Amino acid sequence: MTKTPTTGKRLSADALFQNIHQSFQGIRDPRTGRPSISLADALMSGLAMFALKDPSMLAFDQRRQADEKSLQRIFHVEDVPCDTRMREILDPVNPEHLRSAFGNVFT
């Protein structure tokens, strides 16, 4: 089976990460007010930590400090939170709300 250019573009890492980011933007943020880091950016940063196989949040934070621009470009993140901030943002999020984002990828 040969891939058409359109299929190849949709299956590229960039397209998949962009699709996930768009899905994350649809998740209701449990925080009130105008947070400085969006929920979608925090979720994508968490995905980046797992995708890059960092052994801990501290290791990911060190990577963030060393090369934030690459994380922003690859994972479509405007603001990459530090490890403490990421915990504060992500802990209240119900994991069930993430299912649809990954369901889109698998279909």
N, C-alpha and C positions, 0 to 999 in steps of 0.2 A: 504494500500500500504506500503510495507516495503522498507526501504532504504538499498541499498547495501553499503558496506564500502566505495567504491569509491565515491558514491553520497554524503555520509555523510561528507567525507573529503572536497569535493568541496564546500559544503554548510556551513562549519565551519566558524566562524568569522575570524580566521586566514587566511583561503584560500580566503575569500571575500576581506579582506583588502589587501592581497597580489595581488589579481587580479586588484583591483582599483589602487594600487600603480604602477603596470606595465602599466596600461592604462595611468596614469598620466605622466609616463616617455615619452610617445609618443607625448605629447603636446609640441608645440614649445614654448620655453621660449622667451618672448619679450625683455628680457634684453640682453645687449651686454657684451662681455668680458667673464671672467671666474668667475661667482658668487660663493661666498663661501657656499651658501645654495642653493640646487637644487630646481627647481620649483616643482618637484614631492614631495619633503620633505615639502615644504611650503603648498602645496595643501593637503597633508595627515595630516599635523598639523591642518589645518582648519577643515578637516573632523573630526579629533579627538576632537576638541573643541565642535563641534555640537553633536557628538556621546556621549560625556561625559556630555553633557548638562550644560556646564559652562555658567553662566549668562552673562559673558562679556569676552572680550579679556584679560582684566587685571586679572580676576579670572583664566583664562587658563594659563596666564603667571606665576601666583603664583604656580599653579599646576606643570607647567614645571620646575620651580626652585626647587620644593620639590621632584619631582619624575620623572626626565627626562628619566631615564633608562627604566621605565615601558612604557612610551609613545613610546620610540624607539622600544622596543620589540613588543608591541601589534600592533602598526600602521606601522611597517616597515620603520621607519624614522631614518636616520643617524643623522641629525642635526635639532633639533626643534628650530625654530626661536622665538625670543621674540615678544611681541605683536606689537611693532612699525615696526620691520623688516618684520613681516608677512603681515602687511598692505601694506608696500612698494612693496613687491613681488607680492601680489595677486591683488591689485587694477587694474593694467593694463591688467589682463587676461580676455579675453572675456568668459563669462559664457557658451556660446554656445559650446566652446571647451571641456567642461566637460561632455556633454551629452553622448558621446560614452562610457566613463568610467562607467557610471551608467547603460547605456543600456546593457553592458556586464554582469553586476551583475543580472539584471532582466531577462535576457534570460537564 
